[in-house]
Structure formats: C-alpha cells, structure tokens
Amino acid sequence: MTNENQNETFTWLQPGTWRKPCIVHVTMVANSRQPLFGRLTHNGSEAVVEKTPVGWALINQQHTLLELCPEIKILADKVMPDHHHMVLQVQRTMPRSIKEVVRGYMQGCKRAARALGYTENLYDAPPFFRVLTHKGQLHAMIEYVKANAERAWQRKQNPDLFRIRRKTELCRLQFTSMGNHFLLDWPDRQQVEMSRSATDEQIEDRLKGVLPAAQNGAVTYTAAISKGEQKIARTLREQGFPLVVLLNDGFPAEGSPQERYYKPGGTYFEACSRGQLLLLEPHESAFVNPAVKMATEETLRRKAEAKHYSYTPVPVESQRYRFVALNEMGKLFCGNPVLPSF
C-alpha cells in the first residue's frame, strides 16, 4: 500500500502539532519481539516476509484505518516478523491526533489477533513516533521502510559482521567495534583528514590522491567529520573500497534495550553487509591515553598558533578535543606496521 508518486506539498511541522498536516514514521513492535507477523525468507531475487494470519490482519486493519480517517495517506508500510512500520501523511487537520489514530489502529490489530486465536497481548510497548521535519528526510524514510526486509536478510546471513564487540584492542587502546575486523590486518593503510575550511578544489585534489591508493589495495581510515572527509568516505563506499571509520559516539550503551537490535544506518549498513566497513568507537580510556592526549593537545596548540591565538587547553569532554583525538588515533593506526585485531 505504497504511493511512490506522492509530492511534497504538505506542511512540515515540529513535533507536538499531532492533529495538523505532518508526516510521521511509526514503528510498532510485537510482544517480546516474537515473530508473530511472519517469517523472513528469500525468493532468489529479494528478501520477503511470508506473513502469518496475524501479519495479514495488520494489512487489513490499514484498509480500516484509511476508511475511518480519510485525512491520512499511507506513504510506505512494511510488515516484518517481529515489528511493522508505517509512514503516514496527515493531509489536513483531523479531529483526533495522529497518536490517537495509531493507538486505535493497534487496538484494531489486537482485536483481529484475538479473533484468530492469539490470546496474549499483541504489543507490550507503545508505538514509536518519528516526525519528519526536513524535506530530505521523506525519501530516505520511505526507502528505509521498503528495504527493511532486505537489510534484515543481509544481517541474518552475515551475523558476525553485525555483532557489537565491546573489547577490541588496537595499539593498546580499547574500542567498541562492528564490521569486518580483518580490515585491521591489512598492511596498506591511508588516513583521510581534512580541515573543515577545505575548499571544493582542495577536496577534489585530495580525492585524486586517495583513490589510486584505494585501488591498489589500501584500507582507508577516517573520522568522516568534515565535509571533505565525508565526501571522500562516501566516494570510497560507492566504489566498493574498504573503510575503517572512527566514531565519537556511534553505538548504544552496553546492556541497553537498543543494543540487541542495533545496526548501522543507510549506506553504512550496505558497506557493512559486504564486508567493506569497520566502525570503531574509542572507550573513554582511549581519549585520555597519555600518547593520544599529548598528540591531540599538540595539534590543538598548532592550530591555535596558526590563527595567532594563544592556546588554552581544551577539555577532554569537548567535541573539539574528541574530533581531533579521533584523527590522532587514525594517524597512530596508519603509522603502525602491525595492528592486533582483538
């Protein structure tokens, strides 16, 4: 029930105006993440979810939703084995809020499940809402919902590539990691670090130097923070070259509810599933490591002096310190002839 030709003539609103025109992405999770709605499989060309009777009841309830609420359009939907998504467009102000409408939809799904003989609670948590606030989000959100089954299948086929490792050690520094750890054993490495003030011409020149090395087998390390770093990392991903990305804050907390179901988003997911990506998030101890701290402070001092500022020590907790520290760690890795994997 997807409309791929919708335009963007709606009004974009901040969260809180739930009765007025807006677009929301709703996620509803089955009780205890049980596979109540279907079974994930592959038909040879794409991943599909073979729906259970309860799964088909969710689809039928969408028809009821549209009949009761003509103000709503379903832009995308996907029933997964243990959860389901809908991207809903409120086209004009409604008498009830979209939150009330979705809760009513879930009640209808529960009644339908009971009629099919499922006596337990279909859901054990309220729906999760994400309000879209920028036009660029709409296409990405619809594509995310459409590709949900394929991503789940890839993750199922490559579980080790999507496992969070909490104790990865490199150069005596501790990291949380996910992805292809064999990239750390590759001897040819290059680092990409670029100033935030780099011009488009400077970025293109740097890219011309990075690509030949990647083509010759070098693994690229980058924090992918500045515009130039992000463009080069994106180009390398698109061309299928391996990347090691250093993150300041990339993984859910250990023991949190999100930890079990975490996966990298967007193009990072695709690169990870192909074994072309490793994500590294330093433990706090890495940021205060004496060698890292000395190198980071020296770089910060040099940057200040280049701008004719007197250097003032930057707190370790600050984003500025951490971004520079990530690049210093990258230099350390690329200058080390042997990196222990874990």
C-alpha positions in Angstrom: 0.0 0.0 0.0 2.7 2.4 -1.1 2.3 5.6 -3.1 5.7 6.2 -4.8 4.5 9.3 -6.7 3.5 11.5 -3.8 4.7 15.1 -4.0 5.9 17.2 -1.1 3.2 19.9 -1.0 2.4 19.1 2.7 3.4 21.4 5.6 6.4 20.3 7.6 5.8 20.8 11.3 7.7 20.3 14.6 6.6 17.5 16.9 3.7 18.4 19.1 1.2 19.5 16.4 -0.2 16.0 16.0 -3.6 16.9 14.6 -2.3 19.1 11.8 -0.7 18.2 8.5 2.5 16.4 9.1 4.4 13.2 8.2 5.3 10.6 10.8 7.1 7.3 10.7 5.5 4.8 13.2 7.1 1.6 14.4 5.1 -1.0 16.3 6.9 -3.9 18.0 5.4 -7.3 18.7 5.2 -8.6 22.3 8.7 -9.6 23.4 9.9 -9.3 19.8 8.2 -12.6 18.9 7.9 -13.4 15.2 4.2 -13.1 15.3 3.7 -11.4 12.0 5.7 -13.5 9.5 8.8 -15.4 8.5 11.8 -13.8 6.8 12.9 -15.7 3.6 14.4 -15.1 0.2 12.8 -15.8 -3.2 16.1 -15.8 -5.1 16.0 -12.2 -6.1 14.9 -10.3 -2.9 14.1 -10.8 0.7 10.4 -11.3 1.6 8.3 -11.7 4.7 5.8 -14.6 4.4 3.0 -13.2 6.6 1.2 -15.2 9.2 -2.6 -14.7 9.5 -1.8 -12.1 12.2 0.5 -10.4 9.8 -2.2 -10.2 7.1 -4.6 -8.9 9.8 -2.2 -5.9 10.2 -2.6 -5.1 6.5 -6.4 -5.5 6.6 -6.5 -3.0 9.5 -4.7 -0.5 7.3 -7.7 -0.5 5.0 -10.0 0.2 8.0 -7.7 3.0 9.1 -8.0 4.7 5.7 -11.8 4.3 5.7 -12.1 5.8 9.2 -9.5 8.6 8.6 -9.7 9.9 5.0 -7.3 12.7 6.1 -4.5 10.1 6.2 -2.4 8.7 3.3 -0.1 5.7 3.8 3.2 6.6 2.0 5.0 3.3 2.9 4.5 0.3 5.1 6.3 -2.9 5.8 5.3 -5.9 8.0 8.4 -7.6 9.5 8.4 -10.8 11.5 8.5 -9.0 14.9 7.6 -5.4 14.1 5.9 -3.3 11.5 6.4 0.2 10.0 4.1 2.8 8.5 4.9 6.2 7.1 1.8 8.3 7.4 0.9 11.6 5.9 -1.8 13.7 7.6 -3.1 15.8 4.7 -5.4 18.1 6.6 -6.2 18.8 10.2 -8.0 15.9 11.9 -10.5 15.8 14.8 -8.2 13.4 16.6 -4.4 13.4 16.9 -2.3 11.0 14.8 -1.2 9.4 18.1 -4.8 8.6 18.9 -5.4 7.3 15.4 -2.4 4.9 15.6 -3.4 3.7 19.0 -6.9 3.0 17.6 -5.2 1.1 14.7 -3.2 -1.0 17.2 -6.4 -1.8 19.2 -8.0 -3.0 15.9 -4.9 -5.2 15.3 -5.2 -6.7 18.8 -8.9 -7.5 18.2 -8.2 -9.1 14.9 -5.4 -11.2 16.5 -7.7 -12.4 19.3 -10.3 -13.4 16.6 -7.6 -15.6 15.1 -6.9 -17.3 18.4 -3.9 -15.2 19.7 -4.9 -14.6 23.3 -1.7 -12.8 24.6 -1.1 -9.1 24.3 0.0 -8.4 20.7 2.2 -5.4 21.7 3.9 -4.8 25.0 5.1 -1.3 24.3 3.5 1.9 22.9 4.3 2.8 19.2 7.4 4.8 18.5 6.8 8.0 16.5 9.3 10.0 14.5 8.1 13.2 13.0 9.7 14.3 9.8 10.9 17.9 9.9 13.0 18.3 6.8 12.1 17.5 3.2 15.2 15.5 2.6 14.0 13.0 5.2 11.0 11.8 3.3 12.7 9.9 0.5 15.2 8.4 2.9 12.5 7.3 5.3 10.4 5.6 2.6 13.5 3.8 1.2 14.4 2.7 4.7 10.9 1.1 5.2 11.0 -0.5 1.7 14.4 -2.1 2.2 13.7 -3.3 5.8 13.4 -6.9 4.8 16.5 -6.9 2.6 18.6 -5.4 5.4 17.2 -7.9 7.9 18.1 -10.8 5.5 21.6 -9.5 5.0 22.1 -9.2 8.7 20.8 -12.7 9.2 23.2 -14.1 6.6 26.2 -12.2 8.0 25.7 -12.1 11.7 29.4 -11.7 12.6 29.6 -8.5 10.6 26.8 -7.0 12.6 27.9 -8.1 16.1 29.0 -5.4 18.5 32.4 -6.2 20.0 33.0 -4.3 23.3 36.7 -5.1 23.7 38.6 -4.5 20.5 42.2 -3.5 21.2 44.4 -1.5 18.8 47.7 -0.1 19.7 46.9 -0.7 23.4 43.7 1.4 23.0 40.2 -0.1 23.7 37.3 0.3 21.3 33.8 -0.9 20.7 33.5 -2.1 17.1 31.3 -3.6 14.4 32.1 -4.8 10.9 34.9 -6.6 9.2 37.8 -6.9 11.7 40.0 -8.5 9.0 40.5 -5.0 7.6 42.7 -4.3 10.6 45.2 -6.9 9.4 45.6 -5.3 6.0 49.2 -3.8 5.8 48.5 -1.0 3.4 46.7 1.9 5.1 46.0 5.5 4.5 44.3 8.2 6.6 41.9 10.9 5.3 41.9 14.0 7.4 40.7 17.4 6.0 40.1 20.8 7.5 36.5 22.0 7.9 37.6 25.0 5.8 38.9 23.0 2.9 37.6 24.2 -0.5 35.9 22.1 -3.1 39.1 22.2 -5.2 41.2 21.0 -2.2 38.8 18.2 -1.6 38.9 17.1 -5.2 42.7 17.2 -5.1 42.8 15.1 -2.0 40.4 12.6 -3.5 42.6 12.2 -6.6 45.4 11.1 -4.2 43.2 8.8 -2.1 41.5 6.8 -4.9 44.7 5.4 -6.5 45.9 4.1 -3.2 42.5 2.5 -2.5 42.5 1.0 -6.0 45.9 -0.5 -5.1 44.5 -2.1 -2.0 45.0 0.4 0.8 42.4 0.4 3.6 41.3 4.0 4.4 40.9 5.2 8.0 38.9 8.3 8.6 36.7 10.0 11.2 34.4 11.3 8.4 33.7 14.5 10.3 34.5 17.4 7.9 32.7 18.0 4.6 35.8 16.8 2.7 36.3 13.7 4.8 32.6 12.8 4.3 32.8 13.3 0.6 35.9 11.1 0.3 34.4 8.4 2.5 31.2 8.4 0.5 33.1 8.1 -2.8 35.1 5.2 -1.5 31.9 3.4 -0.2 30.2 3.9 -3.5 33.1 2.5 -5.4 33.3 -0.5 -3.1 36.6 0.3 -1.4 37.2 -0.7 2.3 36.8 1.8 5.1 37.6 2.0 8.8 35.5 4.8 10.4 36.3 6.2 13.8 33.2 7.3 15.7 32.9 9.7 18.7 29.5 8.3 19.7 28.2 5.6 17.5 26.9 2.6 19.5 24.1 2.1 22.0 25.1 1.8 25.7 26.1 -1.7 26.8 23.1 -3.5 28.3 20.6 -1.0 26.8 17.4 -2.3 25.1 18.7 -0.9 21.8 21.9 -2.9 21.9 20.5 -6.2 20.7 18.8 -4.7 17.6 21.4 -2.1 16.7 22.6 -1.9 13.1 24.4 0.9 11.2 22.2 3.1 9.1 21.9 3.9 5.4 25.0 3.3 3.2 27.0 2.2 6.2 24.7 -0.8 6.5 25.2 -1.8 2.9 29.0 -1.4 3.2 29.0 -3.5 6.4 27.0 -6.3 4.9 29.5 -6.5 2.1 32.5 -6.7 4.5 33.8 -3.4 3.4 33.4 -1.5 6.6 34.6 -1.5 10.2 33.3 1.0 12.8 35.4 1.9 15.8 34.2 3.9 18.8 37.0 4.6 21.4 36.4 3.8 25.0 36.8 6.7 27.4 40.2 5.4 28.3 41.5 5.9 24.8 40.7 9.6 24.8 42.8 10.1 28.0 45.6 7.8 27.0 48.8 9.8 27.5 50.1 9.4 23.9 46.7 10.3 22.4 46.3 13.2 24.8 49.8 14.6 24.1 49.3 14.3 20.3 45.8 15.9 20.4 47.0 18.9 22.6 49.9 19.4 20.3 47.6 19.6 17.2 45.2 21.9 19.0 48.1 24.1 20.0 49.4 24.2 16.5 46.0 25.1 15.1 45.6 27.9 17.6 49.1 29.4 16.9 48.4 29.2 13.1 45.4 31.5 13.7 47.5 33.7 16.1 45.6 32.7 19.1 47.1 31.9 22.5 46.5 28.2 23.2 44.0 27.4 26.0 43.8 23.7 27.0 40.6 22.1 25.6 38.5 19.8 28.0 38.7 16.1 27.1 34.9 16.0 27.2 34.5 18.7 24.5 33.6 17.8 21.0 36.5 19.7 19.6 39.0 17.7 21.6 37.4 14.4 20.6 37.2 15.1 16.9 40.9 15.9 16.9 41.7 12.9 19.1 39.9 10.6 16.6 42.2 11.8 13.8 45.3 11.4 16.0 44.2 7.8 16.7 43.9 7.3 12.9 47.4 8.6 12.4 48.6 6.2 15.1 46.9 3.2 13.4 48.2 4.1 9.9 51.7 4.6 11.1 51.8 1.2 12.9 53.0 -1.7 10.8 51.1 -4.3 12.7 47.6 -3.8 14.3 46.4 -6.6 16.6 42.8 -7.4 15.7 41.2 -8.2 19.1 
